[in-house]
């Protein structure tokens, strides 16, 4: 199946406020937020010119803008960009952001080559690109300066399979065992093999696939991390943990530490790579 930009565009145009609230409404979201925030604060410098791609409603925009010299915000969804603007005005951060753009990561011609010191593309942007994954990475590297940092994330197939196993079993009854084998073998939900009613067609990735993808480019992998590792304990266990503030602070501390271990890389809900572009 070929990349269709209308799929992520329509999904996030209709997402409402969920993109803003999803990282704080429950333990699952909190874990994702803290791991990503830890990486951002360690790799973004105060003198950096930063591009945030797939910025959504601005949950990380509000943090990144305080970490760098200049921030440019972009997303494929007009609705999410407008929501982001409104939130940044509400937080008195709007004037600190250089530009907002509605654009596709495959076509960032509005930016010149080597324009940014750091690019942040976390969440699931590359999961939607399907046959255009290399094109998306190539375009990001085009606008990144030599020696610059690319922080890119993806939805994790193995982690998602662990968490949503009962749903996958239900979908087996809908689509048949061969379709289930397809998604386990490839991580790809597509119209032909795995026609989910939501039409959420994506390539949910393994770290081995991300390794192979980045091996094609002039980059050095500085750090790999999972995120949402303790999510696998289950929603009830997380909510019980959150009720004990002292214990929850410890869980967040260990989430950040354990997600850096090689053996946990595919076990969280997201995978994050920090890459340095060759000089």
N, C-alpha and C positions, 0 to 999 in steps of 0.2 A: 504493500500500500504506500502511495506517495504522500508526502507531507501536504497537509491542507491547513493553511493558516486560519481558516474560518473556525476550525475546531477549538483551538485555545481562545481565539477572539470571542466567539459566542459564549463559551463556557464562563469566561471571566467578565464579560459584559453583563451576564445574568447572575453573577455571584453575589451581588449586593454587598452588605457589610461583613459577610462571612470571612472575607480575606483579611479584614482588619482584626476581627475578634478571635480567629481560629488559634492564634498563638498565645492566648491568655485565658481562654474559657475553660480549659481542662489541663490535666497533667501532661497528656500527650503533647499538646501545643507548647506548654512551658518548656518541656525538655528540648524540643526542636529549637525553640528560641534561644535558650541559653548556650547550646553548643554552637549555633551559628554566630551568636554575638561574641563568644569567646574567640572564634577564628577571625572575625572582622576586626576586633580591637587589636589583635596581635599582628595583623598583616597590613592594615591601612595606616598610613603615616600622615601627620598633620600637614605636610607639604604636597600631598598627592592631589592630582586631578582625577576624580573617580567617575566612572560611568556605572550606573546601576541598571541592569537590563532585567526585565520581568519584575519591576519594582512593586507591582500590584498596588495595594492600598496605602503602603508606606510604613509597615511595621518595622522594617529595617531602615528605611529612608530616614526616619527621625533620629536613628542612632548614627548612621554613616555620615550624615551632614555635620555632625559634631566632631567627627574623627579626622576630617580632611580639610584641605584648603578650598576645594571647589567640587561641587557635585552636580552631575547631569543625570536626570531621571528619565527612564524610558520603559514603555510597556506596549504590548500589542493591542491592549484593550483601552478604548477611549473612556469607558466608564471607570476603570481602575485609575487611570491618570487623573480624571476629574475628582475622584474620591480622594486620591493622594494629595492633590492640591488643597482640597478643603481641609484635610487633616493637618497639613503643614501650616495652613493659615490659623487654624484653631490652636496649634501649638506654638505659634509665633516663629515658625521656622521657614515660612514660604520665601521670604526675601533672601535667605541664606542659600537657596538653591539656584544654580545658574540657569538651567533650562529644563523644561519638560517636553518629552517627545512621545508621540504615538507612532511606533514603528515596529517592523518585523526584524528580528535579529539577523535574518538573511540579507536584509537590505538596509544598511546603515550608511548609505552614501552621503547623508547629511554631515557625517564626520570625516575629517581628513585622516590619512594614514598617520599612525603613531601619535594619536591625540591624547591618550590617557595613560597615567601612571599605574592605574589599577582598574580592573573591571570586575564587578560583582554580578554574577548570574546564578543565583541560588533558587532552590525550589524545584521546578520541573520544566523549565524552558526547553532544555535539550531533549527531554523525554518525548516532546511532541514533534520533533523534527524528523523522526523516522529515517527515510532515505537521504535526508539532507543534514544529518548530524555533522559530517565533516565540513560541509559548507558553512554551518553555523559557527563552528570553532574557528574556521579560517577567517570569517568576517570579524569575529571578536579579536583575533590576533592581529588582523590588519590595522585596527584602530588602537591597539595597545603598543606602547613604546617598547623598544628593546630593553630588556631587563625589568620590564613591568610585571605586575602580578595579576593573574587571573584566578578568581575564586569562583568555582563552578560546582553546582550541586545537581543531583538527580534523585528521583524517586527510586528506592531500592527494591528490586524484585523479590529477593529472598526474605527480607524483612517484611515486606507487604504480604507475602505468601503466608508467613507465620501468623501475622496478625489477622488476616482476612481469610483464613483457611476454611471456615465454615461457609463463607460466601462463595468461595471457589467451588466447594462441593455442591452448593446449590446451583451454581452456573453449569456444572457438569450435567445436571439433570436437564438444564435448558438447552445446552448446545451439544452434548454428547462427550464421551470420553476422549475422542480424538482431538476435539477442540481444547480440552483441558491439557492433554499432552502437549499440544502446540504452544500454549501459553507458558507451561512449565519449561519447555525446551528453549523457547525464544524470548520470553518476557514481553512479547508483542501482542497487544490487543488490537486487532484490525477487523475491518468490515467483513473480510472473506472468512477468516478462521475463528474469530471470537467476537461475534456481533453483539456487543453489550447494548442494551436498550438506550443507555445514556449517550451512545456514540462517542464515548471517551476513548478514542483511539490513540494509543501511546506505546512507546517502547520503555518499559520499566526495566532498569538496568542492573547488571551485576558489576562488581568492581573489576572483574577480569575484562569485561567489555569496555569499561572506561579506560583501563590500562591500554588496551589495544587501540582504542580511538586516539588517545593522546600520543601514542608511540608514532603516529603518522606526522607529528608536528614538531617544530623546533622549540620544545619546552622541556623544562626540568621539573619533576614533581617534588615539591617541597614538603607537602604533608597530605595525608589521606585521613579521613575521619568518617565515622558513621554519625548518625544523630537520631534520637528517639529510641535508644537501646532499651531503656527500662520500660518503654511502651509494651514490650513483650510480656511484662508481668500481668497485663490485663487492666482494663479501665477501672474495675472495682478496687484492685490493689493500689493503683495510682491515686485514686481519690481518697482512699483511706490514709495513704502516706501523706497526702497534702494536708490532711487535718492535723497532723503532728508537725508543726512548723520547724522544730529543731531537726526532726528526722528528714523532712523534705529538703531542707538546706543541704544536708549530707548527701541525699540522693542526687541532687543537682550537681554537687561537687564531684561525685563519683561518676555521674553520667558524662561529664566533661572529660574526666580522666580515662574511663574505660572505653570510650568511643575512639580513642587514639590507638588502641591495641589492634595488632594485625588480625587477631582471631575474631574480632567483633565487627570488622569492616562491612560485611554484608548483612549484619543482623539487625541493624536499626531500620528506621523508616526512610531515611535519606542517606545518601553518600555524598561527601564533599571532598573535592580535590583543590589544593592550592598549587598553582603552577607558576613558574617563572619563564618568561619568554627569553630565548637566547638573544644575546647582544649581536 
